[in-house]
Amino acid sequence: MQPAGLFPAGLNAGVAVLGSEPGNMIKILHAWGKHLSITDDNGVERLRYHYQLAEDAAPSAPKPFCHPIRTPEGREITAESPSDHAWHRGLWMTWKFVNGVNYWEENQEVVGRQVTLQPPTLQAVPGEAGAVCWISEIAWRDRKDGAEQTRLTERRTITCRLVADGAMVLDWISEQTPQEAVILDRAPFTTWGGYSGLVARMTQALQEQEIVLADGTRTSRPTGQRHAWGGIEGQLEANQDHCHCAAFVFLPSPRNRRYPEPMYGNANRSGSFFGPAPLFESPLSLENGEVLRHACRVLILPRRIDADEVDGYHRDWQASETANAV
């Protein structure tokens, strides 16, 4: 049954257009049971969100993900399944271990998967022309005990806004409810490890990569330092007329349990990734039925990171999250 939303009941696919002013118009295509995509008013597909249903005979991945993500000029800035880490998929969110089962890598004997229980509901955002949100009900399942069991249920809400200056803003809110007592964990950091949560894998075409943190630090390898925000930037292409740059910036919610969150990533020519890592320092235990809300605003910029611009988005996000706190 088609959920209520932007598309009429009974359609297996649909197209909707939101907004009326140049710069904020977006077209939403929902390929029923497969993916949804966001296209701007210049015809550029800016983002595609893939999801898997329980009955998928051969799902494309054991977790939903966003790829490709593109600049307004149409240049891809994410990578899916690169040869060094086939389980890196554009922009995605998962924990490394749930009760000892690997939900991160996809090459283990027992692998956890995030099953979308029905295609996402797409809705316009009241008072925001050109913005859309989609809501998914997800079951985190694995076969640790033989038969597949659900360890967590999740309500995932992603709001997408295309900004007239070329930026794209994603508000990613996850509300996870354990179906048993669970421990969310990571591989402890040595020379690697500590990663968990919402992560972006950048295209290998990105050059001159650098990670920028809220206190002004610039580095190629943050390893768990806590910051209000952090981002990765680089150059996609340069010619005599223009330098095409791009950046991902992560702004964790002040309502998150481990705010400000440790930042983790790597910026180099062979493969760049970055994201907040809330489990970097220690695992997190949840009781059966104890809801974990975890939220992050993601800025996808067609330029390098400007701290004043990011601070403005950060203040707005903090004000919104504080006002909506129960």
C-alpha positions in Angstrom: 0.0 0.0 0.0 1.4 3.4 -1.0 1.8 5.6 2.1 0.3 9.1 2.2 2.6 11.8 0.8 3.4 13.6 -2.4 2.3 10.9 -4.8 -1.3 9.7 -5.5 -2.2 6.3 -4.0 -1.6 3.3 -6.3 1.3 4.7 -8.2 4.4 2.5 -8.4 6.5 5.6 -9.3 5.9 9.2 -9.4 7.3 12.7 -10.1 6.5 15.8 -8.0 7.7 19.4 -8.4 8.1 21.7 -5.4 8.8 25.4 -5.4 8.1 28.1 -7.9 11.1 30.5 -7.9 14.3 29.9 -9.8 16.9 28.4 -7.5 14.5 26.7 -5.1 12.5 24.5 -7.5 13.1 20.8 -7.1 11.8 17.7 -8.9 11.4 14.5 -6.9 11.3 11.2 -8.7 10.4 8.1 -6.7 11.2 4.8 -8.4 9.0 2.7 -6.2 10.8 0.1 -4.2 14.3 1.2 -5.4 15.3 4.8 -4.9 14.2 8.4 -4.9 16.1 11.3 -6.4 16.2 15.1 -6.1 16.7 17.1 -9.3 17.2 20.9 -9.4 15.6 23.4 -11.8 18.5 23.1 -14.2 17.9 19.4 -14.6 20.8 18.2 -12.5 20.1 15.2 -10.3 21.7 16.4 -7.1 21.1 13.4 -4.9 19.8 9.8 -5.1 18.7 7.8 -2.0 18.8 4.0 -2.4 16.8 1.8 -0.1 16.2 -2.0 0.2 12.9 -3.7 1.0 12.6 -7.0 2.9 11.4 -8.8 -0.2 14.3 -7.7 -2.4 15.8 -10.8 -3.9 19.2 -9.2 -4.5 19.4 -5.9 -2.6 22.1 -3.5 -3.8 23.5 -3.0 -0.3 22.6 -4.0 3.3 22.0 -0.4 4.2 20.4 2.6 2.6 22.7 5.3 1.1 22.9 8.5 -0.9 24.9 8.3 -4.2 25.5 10.0 -6.4 25.6 13.4 -4.8 26.4 16.2 -7.3 27.3 19.8 -7.4 25.0 22.2 -9.4 27.3 21.7 -12.4 26.6 18.0 -12.3 30.0 16.9 -10.9 29.8 13.8 -8.7 31.4 14.3 -5.3 30.7 10.9 -3.7 32.0 7.4 -4.4 30.1 4.1 -4.1 31.9 0.8 -3.4 35.5 1.8 -4.2 37.9 -1.0 -4.6 39.6 -0.4 -1.2 36.4 -0.4 0.8 33.5 -1.9 -1.1 31.1 -1.1 1.8 31.7 2.7 1.6 28.6 4.0 -0.1 28.4 7.7 -0.8 26.7 9.1 2.3 25.4 6.5 4.8 24.7 5.9 8.5 25.3 2.8 10.5 27.0 1.6 13.7 30.0 -0.7 13.4 28.7 -3.4 15.8 25.3 -4.1 17.2 25.6 -6.7 19.9 28.8 -7.9 18.3 27.3 -8.2 14.7 29.1 -6.2 12.0 26.7 -3.7 10.4 29.5 -1.8 8.7 31.6 -4.0 6.6 29.8 -6.2 4.1 32.4 -9.0 3.8 31.7 -10.8 7.1 30.1 -14.2 7.6 27.2 -12.7 9.5 26.3 -9.2 8.4 23.7 -6.9 9.8 21.4 -5.1 7.4 19.0 -2.2 7.5 15.7 -3.3 5.9 13.3 -0.5 4.8 9.9 -1.9 5.8 8.0 0.0 3.1 9.0 2.7 0.6 9.6 6.1 2.2 6.8 8.6 2.6 7.7 11.8 0.8 6.3 15.1 2.1 6.6 18.8 1.3 8.0 20.9 4.2 5.4 23.4 5.4 6.4 27.0 4.8 9.5 26.0 2.8 9.1 26.0 -1.0 11.6 23.7 -2.7 12.2 21.5 0.4 11.2 17.9 0.8 11.5 15.3 3.5 11.2 11.5 3.4 10.4 9.3 6.3 11.4 5.6 6.5 10.6 2.8 8.9 13.7 0.6 9.1 14.5 -2.7 10.9 18.1 -3.5 11.8 18.3 -7.3 11.3 20.9 -10.0 11.5 21.3 -13.8 11.8 23.6 -14.0 14.8 21.3 -16.6 16.4 20.4 -18.4 13.2 17.0 -17.1 12.3 17.0 -13.5 11.3 16.0 -11.2 14.2 15.4 -7.5 14.6 17.8 -5.8 17.0 16.6 -2.2 16.4 13.7 -0.4 14.8 14.4 3.0 13.3 12.3 6.0 12.2 14.5 7.9 9.8 13.6 11.4 8.6 15.7 13.2 6.0 14.9 16.7 4.9 16.5 18.1 1.8 16.8 21.7 0.8 18.4 23.2 -2.3 19.7 26.7 -1.6 19.9 29.4 -4.3 23.7 29.7 -3.9 24.2 26.1 -4.9 24.4 24.5 -1.5 22.3 21.5 -0.5 21.3 21.0 3.1 20.3 17.6 4.6 18.9 17.3 8.1 19.3 13.6 8.9 17.3 12.5 12.0 17.4 8.9 13.3 15.2 7.6 16.1 16.3 4.1 17.0 14.5 1.8 19.4 16.2 -1.4 20.6 14.1 -4.6 20.6 16.4 -6.0 23.2 19.2 -4.7 25.3 21.9 -3.7 22.9 25.5 -2.5 22.9 26.5 -0.2 20.0 30.2 -0.5 19.5 33.2 0.2 17.2 36.7 -1.2 16.7 38.8 0.7 19.2 41.2 3.1 17.6 44.8 2.1 17.3 46.2 3.3 13.9 42.6 2.8 12.6 39.2 2.2 14.1 36.8 4.3 16.1 34.5 5.1 13.2 30.7 4.9 13.5 27.6 7.0 12.6 27.1 9.2 9.5 29.9 9.2 7.0 30.7 10.5 3.5 33.1 8.8 1.1 34.4 11.3 -1.4 35.1 10.7 -5.1 38.8 9.9 -5.9 38.6 12.8 -8.4 38.7 15.1 -5.4 42.2 16.6 -5.1 44.0 18.9 -2.6 41.7 17.4 0.2 41.7 18.9 3.6 39.6 18.4 6.8 38.5 21.6 8.5 37.3 21.6 12.1 35.3 24.2 14.1 38.2 25.6 16.0 40.1 26.4 12.7 42.3 23.3 12.7 43.2 22.0 9.2 44.4 18.5 9.0 44.4 15.4 6.8 43.7 12.9 9.7 41.6 13.9 12.7 41.5 11.1 15.3 38.7 11.6 17.7 39.0 15.3 18.7 35.6 16.7 19.7 34.2 19.6 17.8 30.9 21.3 17.2 31.3 20.7 13.5 33.8 19.5 10.9 34.1 19.1 7.2 36.1 17.8 4.3 36.9 19.9 1.2 38.8 19.6 -2.0 39.2 20.6 -5.6 37.3 18.7 -8.4 38.6 20.5 -11.4 40.5 23.7 -12.3 40.7 25.6 -15.5 41.7 29.1 -16.5 38.2 30.4 -15.8 37.1 28.6 -12.6 38.2 26.3 -9.9 35.5 23.7 -9.1 35.6 22.8 -5.4 33.3 20.9 -3.1 32.9 20.2 0.6 30.9 18.1 3.0 30.3 19.6 6.5 28.7 17.7 9.4 26.9 19.6 12.2 25.8 17.1 14.9 22.8 18.1 16.9 23.4 19.6 20.4 20.7 17.1 21.5 22.9 14.1 20.6 24.1 12.2 23.6 27.8 12.7 22.9 27.8 16.2 21.7 30.2 17.7 20.8 31.2 14.6 18.9 34.6 13.2 18.1 35.6 13.7 14.4 37.3 11.0 12.4 38.4 10.7 8.8 41.2 10.7 6.3 42.0 13.1 3.4 44.4 11.8 0.8 44.7 11.1 -2.9 43.9 7.4 -2.6 40.5 7.8 -0.8 38.9 10.4 1.4 36.2 9.9 4.0 35.0 11.9 6.9 32.2 12.1 9.6 31.4 12.5 13.3 32.2 9.3 15.2 30.1 9.3 18.4 31.3 5.9 19.6 35.0 6.8 19.1 35.8 6.9 22.8 33.5 4.2 24.1 30.5 2.0 23.2 26.9 2.9 24.0 24.5 0.6 25.9 20.8 0.9 25.4 18.0 -0.9 27.3 15.2 -2.6 25.5 12.8 0.1 24.4 15.1 3.0 25.2 14.9 5.4 22.3 18.2 6.8 20.9 17.7 10.0 18.9 20.7 11.0 16.8 20.6 13.9 14.3 23.0 15.7 12.1 22.8 18.6 9.6 25.0 18.0 6.5 26.0 20.8 4.3 27.0 19.9 0.7 28.8 22.9 -0.7 30.0 23.6 -4.3 33.0 25.6 -2.8 35.5 25.4 -0.1 34.5 25.7 3.6 34.0 29.2 5.0 33.8 29.2 8.8 31.5 32.2 9.0 29.0 30.5 6.6 29.1 27.2 8.5 28.8 29.0 11.8 25.6 30.6 10.5 24.1 27.2 9.6 25.3 25.9 12.9 23.5 28.6 14.9 20.3 28.0 12.9 20.5 24.3 13.4 21.1 24.6 17.2 18.2 27.0 17.5 15.9 24.7 15.6 16.9 21.6 17.6 16.6 23.4 20.9 13.2 24.8 20.0 12.0 21.3 19.0 13.3 19.5 22.1 10.6 17.9 24.2 
